[in-house]
Amino acid sequence: MTTIAPSINPPIRTLMGPGPSDTHPSVLTALSRPTLGHLDPAYLQIMDELQGMLRQVFQTKNAMTFAVSGTGSAGMEATVVNLVEPGDDVVIGVNGVFGTRMCDVAARAGANVIRMERPWGEVFTVDDVKEALGKCKPKFVGVVLAETSTGAWQPMDDIAQLVHDSGAMLLVDSVTGLGGLPVETDRWQVDAIYSGTQKCLSCPPGLAPVSFSERAVQTILSRKTKVQSWYLDVGMLASYWGSDRVYHHTAPINMSYALHEALRLILTEGLEACHARHLLHHRALKAGLGALGISYAAQEGHQLPMLNAVRIPEGIDDARVRRDLLQRFNLEIGAGLGPFKGQVWRIGLMGYGSRAANVLVFLGALEQLLAEQGFKFSAGSSIAAANQVYADARA
Ligand SMILES: *Cc1c(COP(=O)(O)O)cnc(C)c1O
């Protein structure tokens, strides 16, 4: 006997975790447009437009800018495995989950990985980078711009200059950064950068925007060994995304529509306005949480606008709060990872999710759940503090 599952009817949640974040309604509409063939002229035009808009959002003129089929980690893998040949020295900044993952990817590709370490929640200083570069001559230095596991925002200007002056290439993880804070690929002279659609691009998971500098492209074209991955071989992918249009693998057509629409939305709002919006709602949330005595896990002055990693108050049941938020308010926040497990909540205000309604509903719900667990605070104070930030911003 066969059983047929009912058609899918997912609950409508508010996604305020570390990603995926809420998809913009017009992006969902774009996904449902008719599927085209991957060599159809109408689709090729969409690809060209997609690349043009990606260059604007990455703030780059790099010809080799496109979307890898796969999530953010596929972008990480695509940048790393194309640049690494067995035996290469690479320096990777490790201050959270994603730097750790980059080390694993590079080591699997045969790199000799030199870890530049900082405690979770901290960022790398110029001195850290100087010290690492004093010990070796790496092919590239890899850093995470927005460390989603800790909420730390890595300043780029000074370390980018230092890496460039040393002769090494610079590889940047902007999975959570892109669309939520300035990503200045050309000004920082980044050689390889990747992102993902489901964080601040208001899109479902499934594509990984990437961009390679001319120097990175030349490095890849002059490799002595084949890229370890067939699927992510940039030389082959370039033949499809470039003017040759040689079939490599079938593009995720409808996801390209979604990313196309998501980029249109960001550019229509304006990059600066979009970044300012992320900052405003972060400040409102931070003021609200501050009124409850809840503090941030990342270093002061280096906190991400789109990912608020905050310390769980003493005596509060972590899992119960997250479960109640989901079951009673349809609202998802993230748990802490690694050393932050059970210590930290990760509250995302990403892309379309970065809006006052989300901040205020979350604070209201959190007050209710904290009160039930006997936490002492002045009722309504978090909402009042957040609203004060909004009032000041309007004044
Ligand atoms: C989410 C994330 C990734 C991995 O992306 P997936 O889409 O989960 O594969 C990599 N780096 C950072 C900083 C991220 O936040």
The ligand as a MOL file (V3000), in Angstrom:
LIG
                    3D

  0  0  0     0  0            999 V3000
M  V30 BEGIN CTAB
M  V30 COUNTS 15 15 0 0 0
M  V30 BEGIN ATOM
M  V30 1 C 25.9350 30.7820 7.2040 0
M  V30 2 C 27.3840 31.0230 7.0460 0
M  V30 3 C 28.2080 30.1970 6.2640 0
M  V30 4 C 27.7310 28.9230 5.6430 0
M  V30 5 O 26.6730 29.0980 4.8210 0
M  V30 6 P 25.6320 27.8840 4.5260 0
M  V30 7 O 24.6440 28.5880 3.6700 0
M  V30 8 O 25.0850 27.4470 5.8340 0
M  V30 9 O 26.3630 26.8390 3.8190 0
M  V30 10 C 29.5390 30.5480 6.1260 0
M  V30 11 N 30.0450 31.6310 6.7300 0
M  V30 12 C 29.2880 32.4390 7.5040 0
M  V30 13 C 29.9180 33.6250 8.1590 0
M  V30 14 C 27.9380 32.1490 7.6820 0
M  V30 15 O 27.1960 32.9480 8.4640 0
M  V30 END ATOM
M  V30 BEGIN BOND
M  V30 1 1 1 2
M  V30 2 1 2 3
M  V30 3 2 2 14
M  V30 4 1 3 4
M  V30 5 2 3 10
M  V30 6 1 4 5
M  V30 7 1 5 6
M  V30 8 2 6 7
M  V30 9 1 6 8
M  V30 10 1 6 9
M  V30 11 1 10 11
M  V30 12 2 11 12
M  V30 13 1 12 13
M  V30 14 1 12 14
M  V30 15 1 14 15
M  V30 END BOND
M  V30 END CTAB
M  END
